[in-house]
């Protein structure tokens, strides 16, 4: 196996790739209806070919790392993680303790693949938006196994298939030659831990599953009007707004989540939604409310409000290294400001309408974020209300419907696509094919404007999702968006997707199940419903 990558890629540039290529071989003999003409790869690579050879993989697979980044902990941990996936049926590596060992038809000759040779040219493990995720992979007979970059540890794990007859790991359809790169730099999933608390281990499980689909940004909507679960050392009473003392995240928890994601090539974009969606803040600091009976938006008239925002962002900057920070700004009803006497007086003294105060609040929050070396992301209402006054660095996050990204990029803003009609996963009646065909570049034909669309994000809002059902609500529909964000538009937008994409999505859903992810059947009328009757995973 040979992977060629640009010589100056950091390990993390390459680890994103790792997370990433999902290859199913048609050797998985689970259905007589498998279409052998399809490549069971999800997301579909930019270019690839395969052959007819079969290679064997040594269960004692060895890792050899060289290059400037040869001491990379990320590479070594990834190898151990994926080795466990590849050889999940092995006991002590070679089934030596199995009571049935003597009855097995195990191969008695040598293995074709025994060593992963990885060359890491850089010891820089920084992870930011836009790192080079392109790679070239060759897996051929009598080639040895050599990889430049850690990327193909994941790729290789998906090329491997356990053969139940010989009880050994094989690579079918070799030689594989793959040239691949993502279509968009930002491929996200939002989780909402205010509407329902998600334990740290559940968040880690979600992150792990994201890596299988090449999603590379976890948008963590941490707090909202219902609860404030995060510890903020500078303002320690804020998390009095949590549902209970057990439904909280310490700063150590948040740091652990960010580190866990980094090891899998995933950035974490935190969100602190202001000035609306913030009633929970006042449980610890009631002065943040305009009044006890009028609790949001946050009080625009007090310096204390912006001092708290600055304190929160200063504390979070120590935890979240990603360059983007989400400031919300959506669904702001300013009636509370207009009806509260001291705020009303402040508006009058500053010659502002309530709408102008909304703009003032958003722009002030942006200045605070930028002062801490963050690029602000805001929901589209800010653009729709005062585009000409937004900071030019603003990333506009579309959600209300189509047509916003074309308007945003035409004015020079960058944009993230999350049209709620297709990519809001809490909308349980949206079928996989509508998720799949939603197009972030719809209505944008100018190449320079297309470059301003960072990518897109599926949103798992938490009103009706908690630990009991979140995985099957996310998956497999999030995978449909993931292929849209990774694969070439031309390759996945032509032909009958029921024939070209659906069989592969069935396979991907089953891969998630095999890896312990509770992905729901693909063809449910409503997402996250159980199967309607007996049947194979591959046709539900």
C-alpha positions in Angstrom: 0.0 0.0 0.0 1.4 3.4 -0.9 0.0 6.8 0.0 1.5 9.9 -1.6 0.8 13.2 0.1 2.3 16.7 -0.1 5.5 16.7 1.8 4.7 19.6 4.2 1.3 18.3 5.4 1.1 18.3 9.2 0.1 15.1 10.9 -3.3 16.7 11.6 -3.8 17.6 8.0 -3.4 14.0 7.3 -5.4 12.7 10.3 -8.5 14.3 9.0 -8.2 12.1 6.0 -7.8 9.3 8.4 -11.0 9.8 9.9 -12.4 9.4 6.8 -12.5 7.1 3.9 -15.2 4.6 4.3 -14.7 1.7 1.9 -17.0 -1.3 1.9 -16.0 -4.1 -0.4 -18.6 -6.2 -2.2 -17.0 -9.2 -0.7 -19.4 -8.9 2.3 -21.6 -11.8 1.4 -24.8 -10.8 3.1 -27.2 -10.4 0.2 -27.7 -11.9 -3.2 -28.9 -8.5 -4.4 -25.5 -6.7 -4.1 -24.7 -4.8 -7.3 -21.0 -5.7 -8.0 -20.7 -2.7 -10.4 -20.9 -0.3 -7.5 -18.0 0.8 -5.3 -19.2 0.4 -1.7 -17.4 3.5 -0.6 -18.9 6.3 1.5 -18.3 9.1 0.9 -17.4 8.4 -2.7 -13.7 9.3 -3.5 -12.9 11.8 -6.2 -11.2 9.1 -8.4 -10.6 5.4 -7.9 -10.1 2.1 -9.6 -10.1 -1.5 -8.3 -9.2 -4.9 -9.6 -9.7 -8.6 -8.9 -6.9 -9.6 -6.5 -7.3 -10.7 -2.9 -4.6 -9.8 -0.3 -4.2 -11.3 3.1 -3.5 -9.2 6.2 -1.3 -10.4 9.1 -3.2 -10.3 12.4 0.2 -9.3 14.0 0.2 -6.2 11.8 3.1 -4.0 12.7 3.5 -0.2 12.6 6.7 1.4 11.4 6.8 5.3 11.6 9.5 7.4 10.1 10.0 11.1 9.2 10.1 14.3 11.1 6.8 13.4 12.9 7.8 9.9 13.7 7.0 10.4 17.4 3.4 11.3 16.7 1.1 10.1 19.5 -1.8 10.8 17.1 -0.5 8.3 14.5 0.3 5.6 17.0 -3.0 5.8 18.9 -4.9 5.8 15.6 -3.1 2.7 14.5 -4.0 0.8 17.7 -7.6 2.0 17.4 -8.0 0.8 13.9 -6.1 -2.4 14.4 -8.7 -3.3 16.9 -11.4 -2.6 14.3 -9.7 -4.6 11.6 -9.1 -7.6 13.8 -12.3 -7.5 15.9 -12.7 -11.2 15.6 -9.2 -12.1 16.7 -8.3 -13.3 20.2 -4.9 -12.1 21.4 -4.2 -11.2 17.8 -4.2 -14.7 16.3 -7.1 -16.5 17.9 -4.6 -18.6 19.8 -6.9 -19.2 22.8 -10.0 -20.2 20.8 -11.3 -23.7 21.8 -12.2 -24.2 18.1 -8.7 -23.2 16.8 -7.9 -26.7 15.5 -11.1 -26.8 13.4 -10.4 -23.5 11.6 -9.4 -23.5 7.9 -6.7 -20.9 8.6 -4.2 -20.1 5.9 -0.8 -21.8 6.4 1.2 -19.6 4.1 2.6 -16.1 4.5 0.6 -12.9 4.6 0.6 -10.3 1.8 0.4 -7.4 4.2 2.4 -7.4 7.5 3.6 -3.9 8.1 2.2 -0.4 7.9 5.1 1.9 7.0 4.1 5.5 7.7 6.2 8.5 6.8 5.2 11.7 8.6 7.0 14.7 7.2 5.9 17.3 9.8 5.7 17.3 13.5 3.1 20.1 13.4 -0.1 18.8 14.9 -2.2 21.9 14.7 -5.7 21.4 13.3 -7.6 24.3 11.6 -10.1 24.8 8.9 -8.8 24.3 5.4 -5.9 21.9 6.1 -5.0 19.8 3.1 -7.0 16.6 3.2 -6.1 15.3 -0.3 -4.3 11.9 -0.6 -3.4 9.2 -3.0 -3.6 5.5 -2.0 -2.4 2.5 -3.9 -3.0 -1.1 -2.6 -1.5 -3.7 -4.9 -0.2 -7.2 -4.7 3.6 -7.6 -3.9 3.8 -3.8 -3.1 4.7 -4.0 0.5 2.8 -1.5 2.6 4.0 2.1 2.7 2.0 5.2 3.7 3.0 8.8 3.7 0.9 10.3 6.5 -1.4 8.7 9.0 -4.4 9.2 6.7 -4.9 5.7 5.4 -5.0 3.9 8.7 -8.8 4.5 8.5 -8.8 3.9 4.8 -7.0 0.6 5.2 -9.3 -0.5 8.0 -12.2 -0.2 5.6 -10.5 -2.1 2.8 -10.1 -5.0 5.2 -12.9 -7.6 5.4 -13.2 -10.5 7.8 -13.7 -13.7 5.9 -16.0 -16.0 7.9 -14.9 -19.2 6.1 -11.1 -18.8 6.7 -11.6 -16.6 9.7 -8.9 -14.3 8.4 -8.8 -10.7 7.3 -8.6 -10.1 3.5 -8.5 -7.1 1.2 -10.7 -7.8 -1.9 -10.8 -6.2 -5.3 -7.1 -5.1 -5.2 -5.4 -3.3 -6.7 -7.1 -0.2 -5.3 -5.9 3.1 -6.6 -7.6 6.1 -5.0 -7.0 9.9 -5.5 -9.2 11.8 -3.2 -9.9 15.2 -1.6 -12.9 16.9 -0.1 -15.2 19.2 -1.9 -15.8 21.5 1.1 -13.5 22.3 4.0 -16.3 22.6 6.6 -18.4 19.4 7.1 -20.3 19.7 10.3 -22.7 18.2 12.7 -24.4 20.3 15.4 -25.3 18.8 18.8 -27.5 20.6 21.4 -26.7 20.0 25.0 -29.0 22.6 26.4 -32.4 21.1 25.5 -31.1 17.7 26.7 -27.9 17.0 28.5 -25.6 14.5 26.8 -23.0 12.7 28.9 -19.4 13.1 27.9 -19.1 9.5 26.8 -22.1 10.0 24.5 -20.5 13.1 22.9 -17.4 11.1 22.4 -19.4 8.3 20.7 -20.9 10.9 18.3 -17.4 12.3 17.5 -16.1 8.8 16.8 -19.0 8.1 14.4 -18.5 11.5 12.7 -15.0 10.4 11.7 -16.4 7.4 9.8 -18.4 9.7 7.5 -15.6 12.3 7.0 -17.4 15.0 9.0 -14.8 17.2 10.5 -16.5 19.9 12.6 -18.6 19.3 15.8 -20.7 22.4 16.3 -21.4 22.3 20.1 -24.5 24.3 20.9 -23.6 24.2 24.6 -26.1 26.5 26.2 -29.6 27.9 25.4 -32.6 29.3 27.3 -33.4 26.0 28.9 -30.1 25.2 30.6 -26.6 26.4 31.1 -24.6 23.3 31.7 -21.0 24.5 31.3 -18.6 25.7 34.0 -17.3 29.2 33.5 -14.6 29.9 36.1 -14.7 33.6 35.7 -18.5 33.6 36.5 -19.0 30.5 38.5 -22.7 31.0 39.1 -23.6 30.6 35.5 -24.0 26.9 35.6 -26.6 27.3 38.3 -28.7 27.4 35.1 -28.1 23.7 34.5 -31.1 21.3 34.8 -29.4 19.7 37.9 -26.0 19.4 39.6 -25.4 16.2 37.7 -26.1 17.6 34.2 -23.0 19.8 33.9 -19.7 19.9 32.0 -16.6 21.0 33.9 -13.9 22.8 32.0 -11.9 19.6 32.2 -14.8 17.8 30.5 -14.9 20.3 27.7 -11.1 20.1 27.3 -11.3 16.3 27.1 -13.9 16.5 24.4 -11.9 18.9 22.3 -8.8 16.7 22.7 -10.7 13.5 21.8 -12.0 15.2 18.7 -8.6 16.4 17.7 -7.2 12.9 17.8 -9.8 12.0 15.2 -9.3 15.0 12.9 -12.3 16.9 14.1 -12.6 20.5 15.2 -15.0 21.6 17.8 -16.8 24.9 17.2 -18.4 26.2 20.4 -21.6 28.3 20.4 -22.7 30.9 22.9 -26.0 32.2 21.5 -26.6 35.9 22.2 -28.6 38.0 22.9 -31.6 35.7 22.6 -31.9 32.1 23.8 -30.2 33.1 27.1 -32.8 32.9 29.8 -30.8 30.3 31.7 -27.9 32.8 32.3 -30.1 34.6 34.8 -30.4 31.7 37.2 -26.9 32.5 38.4 -26.8 36.2 37.6 -30.4 37.7 37.6 -29.0 41.1 36.7 -28.5 39.8 33.2 -32.3 39.7 32.7 -34.0 42.9 31.8 -36.5 42.1 34.6 -37.6 39.1 36.6 -40.7 38.9 34.4 -38.9 39.6 31.1 -35.9 37.3 30.9 -34.6 37.5 27.4 -32.9 38.9 25.3 -30.0 39.6 27.7 -30.1 43.2 29.0 -28.5 45.4 26.4 -28.3 48.4 28.7 -25.8 47.1 31.2 -22.1 46.9 30.8 -22.2 43.9 33.1 -23.8 41.9 30.3 -20.9 42.4 28.0 -18.4 41.9 30.8 -20.0 38.4 31.4 -19.8 37.6 27.6 -16.2 38.7 27.6 -15.4 36.5 30.6 -17.1 33.5 29.1 -15.2 33.9 25.8 -11.9 34.4 27.6 -12.4 31.1 29.5 -13.6 29.2 26.5 -10.6 30.5 24.4 -8.4 28.4 26.7 -10.4 25.3 25.7 -11.4 25.7 22.1 -8.5 26.4 19.7 -10.7 26.3 16.5 -10.6 29.6 14.7 -14.4 29.8 14.3 -16.7 30.7 17.3 -20.5 30.8 16.9 -22.3 33.7 18.5 -25.8 32.8 17.5 -27.9 35.9 17.1 -31.1 34.2 15.9 -34.7 34.5 16.9 -34.3 37.7 18.9 -37.6 39.1 20.1 -36.8 42.6 21.3 -40.3 43.3 22.9 -38.7 42.8 26.3 -36.3 45.7 25.8 -39.1 48.0 24.6 -41.3 47.2 27.6 -38.8 47.3 30.4 -38.5 50.8 31.8 -34.7 51.1 32.4 -33.9 49.5 29.1 -36.5 51.7 27.3 -34.8 54.7 28.9 -31.4 53.5 27.7 -32.7 53.1 24.2 -34.1 56.6 24.3 -30.8 58.1 25.7 -28.8 56.3 23.0 -31.2 57.3 20.3 -31.7 53.6 19.3 -34.7 51.6 18.3 -35.0 48.1 19.7 -33.9 46.8 16.2 -30.9 49.0 16.3 -30.0 47.8 19.8 -30.1 44.2 18.5 -27.5 45.2 15.9 -25.5 47.0 18.6 -25.5 43.9 20.7 -24.4 41.5 17.9 -21.7 43.8 16.7 -20.4 44.3 20.3 -20.3 40.6 20.8 -18.4 40.2 17.5 -15.8 42.7 18.6 -15.3 40.8 21.8 -14.8 37.5 19.9 -12.5 39.1 17.4 -10.4 40.6 20.2 -9.8 37.0 21.4 -8.6 36.0 17.9 -11.8 34.3 16.9 -13.7 34.5 13.6 -17.4 35.1 14.4 -20.1 32.9 13.0 -23.7 34.1 13.2 -27.1 32.7 12.3 -28.5 34.3 9.1 -30.9 36.7 10.9 -28.0 39.0 11.6 -27.2 39.1 7.8 -30.9 39.5 6.9 -31.3 42.4 9.4 -28.1 44.5 9.0 -25.7 42.9 6.4 -24.0 46.2 5.6 -22.9 46.7 9.2 -21.7 43.2 10.0 -18.0 42.7 10.5 -16.6 41.6 7.1 -15.0 38.6 8.8 -18.4 37.2 9.7 -19.4 33.8 8.6 -23.1 33.7 7.8 -24.8 30.5 8.9 -27.9 29.7 6.8 -30.8 27.8 8.3 -34.2 29.4 7.5 -34.4 28.3 3.9 -32.7 28.6 0.5 -31.3 31.7 -1.2 -29.3 33.1 1.8 -25.8 31.8 0.9 -26.1 33.3 -2.7 -26.9 36.7 -1.2 -24.2 36.4 1.5 -21.4 35.5 -0.8 -22.5 38.1 -3.3 -21.7 40.6 -0.6 -18.3 39.0 0.1 -19.3 37.1 3.3 -18.4 33.4 3.8 -21.4 31.1 4.3 -22.2 27.7 6.0 -25.3 25.9 4.6 -27.8 24.3 6.9 -31.2 24.7 5.2 -33.7 23.5 7.8 -35.9 22.0 5.1 -33.3 19.3 4.5 -30.5 19.4 7.0 -32.3 19.7 10.3 -32.2 16.2 11.7 -34.9 16.8 14.2 -37.3 17.1 11.2 -38.0 13.4 11.3 -40.1 13.3 8.1 -37.3 14.4 5.8 -36.2 11.2 3.9 -32.6 10.3 3.0 -32.8 11.3 -0.6 -33.9 14.9 0.2 -31.0 15.2 2.6 -28.7 13.7 -0.1 -29.7 16.0 -2.9 -29.7 19.3 -1.0 -27.0 21.4 -2.6 -24.9 24.0 -0.7 -24.0 25.8 -4.0 -27.5 26.1 -5.3 -28.0 29.4 -7.0 -24.2 30.2 -7.0 -22.6 30.0 -10.4 -19.7 32.3 -10.1 -16.5 30.3 -9.1 -15.2 33.1 -6.9 -18.4 33.2 -5.0 -18.6 29.4 -4.7 -15.2 29.5 -2.9 -16.9 31.6 -0.2 -19.2 28.7 0.8 -17.2 27.0 3.5 -19.4 23.9 3.4 -22.4 22.8 5.4 -23.7 21.3 8.6 -26.5 19.0 9.6 -28.2 20.1 12.9 -29.3 17.7 15.6 -31.4 20.0 17.7 -32.1 18.4 21.1 -35.8 19.1 22.0 -36.7 15.5 21.3 -33.3 13.9 21.3 -31.3 12.6 24.3 -29.0 9.7 25.0 -31.9 7.3 24.3 -32.3 8.2 20.6 -29.7 10.6 19.4 -27.5 8.2 17.5 -30.4 6.8 15.4 -31.7 10.3 14.8 -28.3 11.4 13.5 -27.6 8.3 11.5 -27.8 7.4 8.7 -29.3 10.6 7.3 -26.2 12.7 8.4 -24.2 10.4 6.1 -26.2 11.5 3.1 -25.2 15.1 3.8 -21.6 13.9 4.4 -21.3 12.5 0.9 -22.7 15.8 -0.5 -20.0 17.7 1.3 -17.1 15.4 0.5 -17.7 14.0 -3.0 -17.5 15.6 -6.4 -20.9 17.2 -7.3 -20.8 15.7 -10.8 -20.2 12.2 -9.5 -23.1 12.1 -7.1 -25.7 14.3 -8.9 -26.2 12.2 -12.0 -28.1 9.0 -12.6 -30.7 7.4 -10.4 -29.6 7.7 -6.8 -31.8 4.9 -5.8 -29.5 2.7 -7.8 -26.2 4.5 -7.4 -26.3 5.8 -3.8 -29.0 3.9 -1.8 -27.3 0.5 -1.9 -24.0 2.1 -0.7 -25.9 4.0 2.1 -27.4 0.7 3.3 -23.9 -0.7 3.5 -22.7 2.4 5.4 -25.5 2.1 7.8 -24.6 -1.5 8.5 -20.9 -0.6 8.9 -22.0 1.9 11.6 -24.0 -0.8 13.3 -21.0 -3.2 13.2 -19.0 -0.5 14.9 -21.5 0.0 17.7 -23.3 3.0 16.3 -27.1 2.7 16.6 -27.9 3.9 13.1 -31.6 3.5 12.2 -32.8 1.8 9.0 -32.4 4.0 5.9 -35.9 3.7 4.5 -38.0 4.6 7.6 -40.9 6.8 7.0 -39.8 8.7 10.1 -36.2 8.9 11.2 -35.1 6.8 14.2 -38.0 4.4 14.0 -37.1 0.7 14.5 -37.3 -1.9 11.7 -40.9 -2.7 10.6 -40.1 -6.5 10.6 -37.4 -9.2 10.2 -34.8 -8.7 7.5 -31.2 -8.0 6.6 -29.5 -4.8 7.8 -28.5 -4.2 4.2 -32.0 -3.8 2.7 -33.9 -1.9 5.5 
